[in-house]
């Protein structure tokens, strides 16, 4: 156990050292930096792994087999993947959006803003009902786990509007900050896009879930950090103020769901909900080390990283059970999280994964270093890619990748 803790502390220490080096050597060091956010996030993830290991190792012996090479592999891949964002931050390229692109972005933003109105109103009225019982949110979640169909509180029309918001959720936050890069900000569109985000968070909370809310909050922060330098100082100040208020409310809602599920479940393993939450941020590193690392010569066949292409070969859209089954074929649980690197690793093995990361890193590094500007496509792509780095994206019936393809075709 002592050796494993040394490995975990060393993995955590790497990100802390990198952060401190930036803080001491960078003259214009700013907390509101995409690189600082990444380093803090991965340090927090490593710390969560340390906490989770020390809580769960008493009950799960498989984590006794932690080794050094997987942590070195994860660290190197992560650091290489940081390079484009490091260059983006240092080069400060200007954002270029053509008139045609802006028209397309505006139309999508207006569509989302209109679609948000009715679902938001119905969600606001539903929140008090969901919070009546301390265990109510957990009971709904347990019903979902058991395969029961949880009743949707939205009306027929509202559900159709919400479906549009759901399939375009990757673009809501970027579109919000694109609007804020304009000299004259359209407040109605901005409010509508904010309502989209808030409705998604509240809907997930009401149905007893947390993952979508956490992902969406993190993704919104990431998008802001990437767009921040393209937004005027006065608008930035308002974003920080109002954004802090909105995200704080979201964090309170997240804690409500967490406490509800902790109270409802047997807490013999976890002494408090914070130890339980360490599972969500920390298990990926541990799972990669003891499980994924040992399947270096196998492959899940592309189901994890290129589901759209696999859907073409299979003749139908790949389902969640099929993705999990592909993971099971490796001899490890397919529904576990193994970090974003583990997703690539499961499809492309120990040797090709670094090649793919270096290749993608080179492409995006060129986008931000070969000229003094960055295109809106590159910036939107960066938002999506960085989201896959920091949080597992739960699969849905309709894979978001096919909507990305349609979106890029518009340009």
C-alpha positions, 0 to 999 in steps of 0.5 A: 500500500505504501508503494502504491501511495508513493506512485499516486503522490508522484503522479499528483506531484508532476502536475503540481510541479508543472503548475508551479513552474508556470506560476514562477516563470510566466510573467503574465501568469493568470488563473484564468488560463486554459493551461492552468485549468488543465493542470489544476484539473489533472492534479485534482483528478490525481488527488482524487485517485489518491483519496479513492485508492485509500478508501476503496483499497480495503474492499477492492484488492485489484488496486494493489497491483498499481505499477509505474509504467502506466502512470508514466504513459498517462503523464507523457500522453497528457503533456503532449496533448497540452502542447496546442493549448500552450501554444494557443495561450502564448501566441494569442491568435486572432479569431477569424469568422467569415460572414457566412460562418457567422450567419450559420452560427447566428441561425443555430444560436437563435434556434437554440434560444427559441427551443429553450423557452418552453422546456425552461419554464416547465423545468422551473415548475418541476424543481420544487417537486423534485426537492421535496424528498431528500431521497427522491432524486436518488430513487429516480436514479435507482429506477433508471439503473434498474431499467425502468422508464422514468416519466418525462415531466415535459409536455409533448411539444417541450420534449421536441424542443428539448431534443434539439437542445440535447443533440446540439449540446456540444455547441451551446457553450461555444455559440454563447461565447461567439455571441460575446465576441461581437462588438454589439452583443445580442442579449436576447440570444445570449439569455436564450443560450444560457437558458439552454445550459441551465435547462440541461443542468436542471433536467439532469438533476431532476432525473437524479443524474450528475454526470451531464451537469458536471460535464456541461459545467466543466465544458462551459468553463473550458469554452470560456477560457478558450474564447476569453481573449477574443472578448472585450474586458468589460464583457469579460467582467460581466461573464465572470460575475454572472457566470460565478453566480450561475455555476454556484447555483449549479454546484449547489444542485450537484451537491443536492443530488450527491447527498441524496444518493449518498443518503439513499445508498449503503454508505458502509464503504464511504464515510462521507459523500466527498470520498464517494465523489472521489470515485468519479474523478479518480477511478479512471487513472486507477482503472487504466493502471490495473486493467486497460494497461494489460490489454495492450495487444487487443482492440475494441475495434473502433467502437470507442473512438470512431462510432460513426464510422463503425455505424456505417460498417454495421449498417445502424447507429452503434448503441450503448450496449454495443460499445460496452460489449466491445469493451468487454471483449478486451476482458475488462468491464466495458462500462468503466471509465479508463481516462480519455487516453484509455478510450483511444488505447482500447481501440488503437493499442499501446503503440498507436495511441501515442502516434495518434495523439502526436498526429492530432497535436501536430495538426492543432499546433499548426493551426495556432502557430503558423499564422496570427489567427485561428479559424472558428472551426479550429476553435470549436474543434478545440472545445470538443477535443478538450472536453473529451480530455477532461471528462468521460462523455456518457453515450446516448442513443444518438451519438454526438459525432454524427451531428459534428459531421453535419455541422462541419459540412455547413461551413 
